[in-house]
Amino acid sequence: MPAVLLRRAAARGDPLARLLRDPGLREEPHAVHEQLRARGPLVPSALGPVTTSHAAASELLRSERFGVGFDWSTAPRPLRRLLEFGDDPAATGVAEPPSMLVVDPPDHTRYRRLVSRSFTPRAMAAAEPVVQRTAEALLDDLARRARGGEVVDLVAAYAEPLPVRVIADLLGVPWDRQEDFLRWGAAAAATLDPGLPFRRSLAADRALRALHGFLREHFARLRREPGEDLVSRLVTGTGEDALTDRELHATVMLLLGAGFETTVNLLGNAVVLLDRHPDQWRALAADPAGWPLAVEEVLRHDSPVQITGRTVRTDTVLAGQPLAAGSRVTLLLGAANRDPGVFSDPARFDVTRGNARDHLAFSAGIHYCVGAGLARLEGVVGLRALTERFPDLRVAGRPVRRDLHTLRGFARVPVTLR
Ligand code: HEM
């Protein structure tokens, strides 16, 4: 039903519906972002108000007047029935409760406290050798293939396996299931797009069931023989730290999926952008101290998570406009990160941009990305190691975009390594 409504709205020219449906806008959504920006900080759409403004988005993400949970209590009864009917724990996705992404305090606070201990700066410093080793091992494989001078898909050979193996390692999940994780993760990522067409939502449903099945067996193993890893800790938590089965599935599925489905886009986007700006790539090769800022600029310029939303908790005013409790606001994070009021000449890619870090690519407020430190580490270590090993790497052919709207990245990036 949402897919049909969205298709109709897109056909009528509704800008947000077009951004969520029109495959042509996956490559270049920025013209539509700028049309919206020209109309003001908060623009009506078929899905409610939408913002491209950095200030309005920051306020939405940081203020307690806005939350993430949907309020269905006022929805028409048939719709509520349909939702209850469709609520199946064995196929719950990453954007459905009790995933912390879509849960408000106090539950959100509880879930977040349990996982964030594993992503502190100290934990990330300890993870650095794992990221470096994983990158080097993948680059060794690539080097063997490069001897033949063949064109290699950098996404399949590097951008995907690097974050999958690292998050699997951190979570204590065996990465010999890498291919399964990638398949399940892609399906879970597709469910982030509102109004997914019927056939794709069926495929996502099948993949989510398989992923939950794997997690069920994995949790049973850890209950018998817990290790030192985060998932063992979550599985064996007691008292305040105890999670129900459903909470456990939601939390681990989110960590696993978010752990690679986003970083793969950061790495792919970075390589394509740097290939288009070879002078900047050469400068980074000469002075690797520039990588942390370069990663921020990639996140700003081509934000892997383009869209999120917030629910208005109490009647309020935002950017001078009244918003009713229960209404939903869409945040175009990728557009907020190109707000000319914050970033000068925002469409320009500049790895030395001083305030690149002011982007909202990792969100802000209480839902600020738990894995931001890990993603930054993978970006810096992954791109630095790639550049050192293959200084003459070039994109060879047309990169293919992923068939997604909420996430922005490439499915394939053909390269030669020389
Ligand atoms: C470039 C890579 C990444 C990007 C761009 C990214 C982006 C985001 C964004 C935008 C949100 C918040 C959405 C909102 O406020 O509505 C988020 C939340 C989250 N991210 Fe990331 N992420 C990345 C990597 C990771 C990694 C590696 C992990 C692994 C642990 C991770 C785990 C999470 C979790 C658990 C949340 C939910 C936090 C909460 O709701 O409190 N992310 N991420």
Boltz pocket constraint, residues with backbone or C-beta under 6 A from the ligand:
constraints:
  - pocket:
      binder: B
      contacts: [[A, 100], [A, 101], [A, 102], [A, 112], [A, 167], [A, 254], [A, 255], [A, 258], [A, 259], [A, 260], [A, 262], [A, 263], [A, 266], [A, 303], [A, 304], [A, 305], [A, 308], [A, 309], [A, 360], [A, 361], [A, 362], [A, 363], [A, 364], [A, 366], [A, 367], [A, 368], [A, 369], [A, 370], [A, 371], [A, 372], [A, 374], [A, 375]]
      max_distance: 6.0
